């Protein structure tokens, strides 16, 4: 496929260039280096109108992207946005080819200063003949900037998640009820509470200690140094409930396309403050205080945290059964289980006496004794593999160890870093190389013109300045357009990165800018000095 694609590219290029040469006159080819390209747009009002239209098209694509996001249900919106911003970019550079020189000529002090007359005509001629390639370069730079900035953000978020998610040595999740579906798709709740769970009073440490000998594992006390269990109790409080209490809508807070409308119906679980603090203590965190008549909103999922912070700032009173609890002004955001990514989008920490009934699920955290990490992992794996709801089996469905979390994170971080940095680096080098070749070719073609400027008495410093400005503008125009596209796109990409965890957008943007300026700036400087080296010997 790659060979065929390159063959097609060369075939189209050869056909296009051959057709162009076939209809060219010999006299035009011989005298071509002495002539500027004829402007495609001679009408200044028309070129200015097209310039405004291009800005409107690009602005509309920006607003559409911010409304619909990148991950909406209808991916046709993304296609429309891509077509609009591409068409607007091409029209922008096309209009500049007729608008730039005319506008500069109207500013007589600028146009007649130094060699600006020569520089602006050279620049307008260059844009006139290469507006398509400059548009493609701008869009390619936009793709490179966005991929690198998003990739660095994802890596940063994942690394922070790993730091927060390995405060304990291992965690596993136990479900005491699951939704079962029949052949018609009807849901029913299936209880997983068996005799072992009841005998252990839902305490995983007690229940699992009875199974170690059966599975050939060391005793529970020899494997587990310390542990804590967080029981999650069902409630009727959802994001819609918070909306009714505060007027704040989750869909307005979270980036477009990141969640579905039915997410607002997701019910929060209740957690006893004693369970919550026991897990925090095991993870080395300070305990929280939840007094009678209060509750604390908890989320370690970065996407929903800004919304819950806004809700908590209003301190709504939430009905929990027959009890009304006032939300504390702040929220808890710490991860208190072994995991590579926070997934607890909305939980409520309440006083112990508020909770009644049986838990729906539980998260068990453990500190493993030295040298017992492998036996404990083998024991959990054996339980997970044989989880067939028997009376003698603990309902364990998922477990993670710190070693597994770190290994998975390192693999994913390496993959994302490689793809983002590799794609971005290759694209920016390709764009800079194309611009460099264009400018060096242009300098070689126009060497006789620079020689004529020297014969007319233009000093070397003035000629070098005109060449420098021409190369600078040709490199800067596509980059400025690409930066504008990237700034808009990152408002949506930022929401996607939050799915992986919190990250610092400013730091990420500065890191990306430093990388690109180093590579792109190096190509610009090499191109300028090389072009000057081409011009100067012939001029002397």
N, C-alpha and C positions, 0 to 999 in steps of 0.2 A: 504494500500500500504506500509506504514511504517513497520507494523508487518510482512508482507510478505517479504519485503526486508531484515529485520533482520533475519528472519527465513532462507532465502537463504544463507545469510552470514555464519550463524552458521552451516548450512548443508554442505556447501562447505568446511569450515574449519575442521569440524569433519571428512569428507570423506578424505581430504588431509592428516590430521594427522594420521588417522587410517591406511591409505595406507602406510604412511612412517614407522609407527611402525610395521606393518605386515611384511615388508621386512627387518627389522632390526634383527640382531643376538643378543641373550641375552648377550654374552660376550662384544659386542660393547656398549650396553646400560649400563652395569656395569662399564666399563672402560671409558665411554664417557667423564667424567669430567677431565680425565688426558690427553686427546688428543685435539690438535688444529684441527680446520676444515681444510680439505685438500684444497689447493688453486685450484680454477676452471681453472685459467690460469697459467701454469707453464712456458710458453714461454715469456720471457721478451720483445723481439722485437715485438711479436704479441700483447701483452698487451699495449705496448707503441703506436703501430700503431692504435689500437682501441681507445686509449685515444685521439690521434690526430683526428681520424675520428669523435669521439663524439663532440669535440670542433668545427669541421667544420660543423657538422649538426646543432648544436646550433647556431653558427654564421650565417648560412644561414637562419635559422628560424627568427633570429633577423632582418636581412636585409629585408626579405620578409615582416615581420610585419611593419617595418618602411616605406616600399614602399606602401603597400596596406591598412594599417590601420585596425581598428576594425569594421568600419561601411561601408565597401565597398559594391558595388552592388552584387558582387559574394561572398556569405558567405562561399563558399567552400574553399576560401583562408584561412579563419580563422581556419577551420577544419584542413587543411594541416599544418598550422603553429603550431597548438596545438599538432598534432601527431608528427611533427618533433622535437619540443622542448622536448616532453615527451620521445621519443625514444632516443634522444641525452643525456638526463639526466640519463636514465637507463644505457645506454652504458658507460657513464662517470663513474658511481659508479662501474659498472661491471669491467671495465678496471683497476680501482684503486685497486681492490682486488688482481690483479696479478702484478700490476706495482709499487705500493707503497712500499712494503717490499723489492723487488728487487732493486729499486732505492735507498732506504735507506741503504741497505747493501753495495752498491758501495761507499757510503760516509763513510769510515771507522771511521774517528774521531767522527762523529755524532752517528753512529750506536753503537760504543763501549763505549760511554760516559754514566756513571751512569747505570741506569736500562733501557736505551733506547732500548736495544736488547729485553728485556722482554716486554716493552710497545708497541714497534712496531709490534712484533709478535701477541700480544693480539689484537691490533688495526686491523691488516690485517685479522686476523681470524674473527673479528666482522664484518668488511665490506664484507668479503667473504660470510658470511652466511646471511647478512641482506641487501645486496645491493638493492634488490627490495623495501623493506620497507623504506630505506633511500631515494630512488628516489621518492617514493610516498610522503614522509614527505617533501622533498624539493619542490615538485610541490604544495603541500597543503599550505606550508608556503608562496610560491609565490602568490597563490590565496588570502591568508589572507592579505599579505602586500599590494597587489594591491587594494583589495576592501577597506581596511581601508584608504589607502593614497588617493584613488580616492574619497571615501565618504567624508573624511575631506575636500578635495579640493572643492567638490561640495557645501558642507555646508558653507565653507568660502566664496565662490563666491556668493551664494544666499544671505547670510547675507549682503555682501557689496552691492548687487543689491537692497536690501530692503532699506538700508540706503540712497542710491542714488535715489531710485524710489518713495520716499514719501516726497519729498521737497515741493510738493503742496498737497492739501487735496483731490483733485479729478481731473480726466481727462476723456474725452470721445473723440472718433474718429468719424468724419463724412466723408462719401464718397459721392462725387458728380457725380461719374460715376463708373460703375461696368461692368465687362465682363459677358455677358450672352451667354449661349451655347444652340444650338438647338438639336434636337434629333439625328442629324448626327455628333455632336461634333464640329460644326463650331462656332467660337466665334464672337461676335459682342459687341460693346460698347453700354451700356444702360445708358442714362443720368438720373440722379436723381435730377436734378435741377428743383425744382417746384416753384410755385408762392411765397411761403413763403421765400424760399432761395433768390429769386431774389429781393423781396421787402426788405429783410434785408441786401442786398448787401453782401451775404455770411458771415455775422457776426452772429455767433451763439448766442451771448449774446442778440442781438436785436431780433432774431427770437424766441428764447426760452422764452424771457420775455412776448411774446404775447400768450404763451400756458399755463402759470401757472394756470390761473383761470379756463381754460377748463378742466384741470386735477385735480382741487381741491388742488393745492399746494399753499404755501405762495408766496407772490410776489417775483419776481426775485431779486430785490435789498435787500430784507430782508434775502434771503438765501445766496447770493453770495457777499462776502466782496470785492473781487478783482478778476480779471480774465485776461487771455492773450490767444490769438489764434495764432497758427502757421499754415499758409497756405502752402501746398505743391503743387508746380507747376510742370507739366511734362517737361522732357527734353529728349534729344537723347544721353546723355552721359551715358555710361555703364562701367563696369569693363574692357570690351574689348577695349573701347576707351582709358582707362588709360594704358592698355598693349601696344597699338599702340604708345602712346606718350612716354612711359618710357622704354619699353622692359621688364617690370616686370609683371609676370603672377600671378594672384590670386591663381591658382591651385598649384603653386610652393610654395606659402607662407602658405596656410592653410593646416592643417594636412590631410593626405590621408583618403579618405572616408567620410569626414565631409560635403562636398558639392558635388553637381553634376556638370558636365561640363557646363550645360546650365545656371548655376548661373552667369557665367561671362557676360551673356547677360542682366542681370538685370539692368534696367535704374535707374539712380539717380533722385531724385526730387530736385527742386530749392526752396530755402527758402529766403525770404527777410531778410536782416540783422536786420531791425527794428522789425519784428515779432520774430526773434530769440532772440534778446536782451530783448524784453518785457517778453518773457517766462523765460529767465534767471533771470531777475530781480524779477519776481514773485517767482522763486525758490531760491532766495537768492544768486545768482551767479553773478560774475563780468561780465559786458558786453564785447563783443569782438569788434574789429575794423576791418572793411573790406572797404578799400579805393577803389576808382574808378580804374578799371583795375585789381582788385584782386578778388579772391574767397577763401573761407575757406572750406576745407573738414571736414565733421562731421560724426562721427559714435559712437554710444554708445553700439555697438555690439562687444564684446571682440574678437570674431573670426576674424573679418575683420580689426580690428584696426592696427595690426602690418603691414599688407599690405599697408593700406592707409598712415601710417607713412613713409614707404619706398618710396611711390609715392610722398608724399609731400616734402620729403627731396630733390627730384630732381626738384621741383618747375616747373612742366610742364605748358604750356599755353593751356587752355581748351577753345574750341569754344562753346559758348552759343548763339545759333542763329547766328546773324551777329556780335556778340561781342566776343572778345578774352580776357580771364581773366587768369592771372597768379596765380597759387595756392600758398597760403602762406606756409611757411616752416613747420609749425606745424599744427596739426589737433585738432578739438574740440572733446572731448570724454564724456562730461557730459550728464547725462540723465535729460531731462527737461519735464518730464511728469510723471504721477502717474502710475507706472507699477512695476511688480515683476521681470522683466528681460528686458534688453535692446534689442530692435529689429530693430533699425534704422541702417542698415548695411552700407549704403552709401548715404549721402545727401550732397548737395553743398549749402553753404550760400553765397549769392551774393548781390551786391548793389541793392537797391530797384528799381532803374530805369532800371535794366536789365530785370526784369520780366514783361511779358505782358500776357494778356489772363486771363482765369478763372482757379482757383485752381482745382486740381483733388481730393484733400482730405484736411482735416484740423484736427489738434489736439487742443482741448480746455482745458486749465488748469484753475483751480479755487481754490481760498481760500474761504472756507465756514465759514459763521458767526457762532459764538458760539451757540451750541444747535440746529443747523440746518442741521447737518450731515444726520440724518435719513430722514427728509422731502426731502432733495435734492436727496438722493439715491432712495427714493420711486418715485420721479418725473422722474428721469432718467430711472428707471426700467420700469415705465409705458410707456415712450416714446419708449424704446427699444422693449417692447412686442408688441406695436401697430405700428411698423415701416412697414407699407404696402404701402409706396410711395404715399400716398395721398397728395393732394395739401396743406393740413393744417398740415402736419406732417414734423418735422425736420428730415433729414436723419441721425439719430444717430444709429450706429451699435455696439459700444462697449464702456463701461464705467468702470472705476475702481475708488475706493475710497481708501484712505490710510488705513482705518480700514480693508478693504477686503484684501489688499495686505499684510498687516502684519499677518492677520489670516492665509491666504493661505501659506505664507512663514513659519510661525511657524509650521504648520501641516507638510509641506513637509520637513522642516529641521529636525523635530523630527523623521519622517519616515526614511529619508536617514541616519541620525545619528544612529538610532537604528539598521537598517539593516547592515550598514557598520561595526559599532563597534561590534555588536552581532556576526555577521558571522566571522569577523576577530578574535575576542577574543576566540570564541569557537574553531576555527580551530587551533589557536596557542596553546591553552591549550591542545587540543587533540594531536597535534604533540609532544609537550613537555612531555605529560604524557606517550606516547608510547616510546619515547626515555628514559624516566626515568625508566619505567618498564624493558626495555631491559638492561639498565646498571645495575640496581639493581639485576636482574636475573643473569647477567653475573658475577657480584661481588660475589653473593652467590655460583655460580658454581665454581668459581676460588679461593674461600677462602683458599683451601688447598695449592694452588700455592703460595699465599701470605705468608702463614705460613712457607712454605719451604724457601722462600726468607729470612724471619726473622731468621730461623735456620742457614742459610748460612752466616749470619752476616750483612745483609743489614739493615741500620739504619731506624728508623720509618719515619724520614723526607724524605728519598729517596723513600720509598715505597709509602708514601702519595703523593709524587710528581708524581710518575708513574701513580697512580690511577687518580690523578687530570688531567694529560695530556690526559689520555685515555677518560675520561668523557668529557673533554673540546673539543677534536677533534670530537668526535661522535655528540656532540651538534652543533659544529661550521660548519662542512662540509655541512649538508643540508641547514643551514642558509646562508652560503656564496653563494651557488648555487642559492638559492631563491632570494637573494639580486641582483645577476647579472641579473636574469630574470626580476625582478621588475624594475630595472633601465632602461632596454630596453623598457618594456611595458609602463612605465610611460611617455615616450616620446610621445606615441600615446594617452594614457589616458589624458595627459595634454591638448591635442587639444579638446578632448570631453568635459572636464571640462570647457574649455573656452566658450562653448556654453551657459553655465549657468552664466558666468561672469568671471572677472579677479580674480586670486588668486595667492598667493605667494607659489611657488612650494617648495622653500627651507624651509620655515616655516612649510609647510605641511609635508615634508619629515622628518624634525627633530621631529615634534610632533609624527608621526607614529613610528619613530625609538625609541623614549623615551618610548612609550607605550609597544612596543614589547620587548625592552631590559629589561624593568621592569618585565614583565610576564615571558619571556623566561629565563632571568637571574635568577629569583627566582627559577624556576624549576631546572635549572642547579645546583645552590648552594645546594638546598635541596637534589638533587640526589647525589651529591658528598659527602656531609656529611653523608647521609644515607648509601651510599656504603662503606664509611670508617668505619662507625659503624658496618657494617656487617663483614668487614674484620678483624678489629683490635682485637675483643675479641677472635676469633678463633686463631689468630696469637699469642696472649699472652699465 
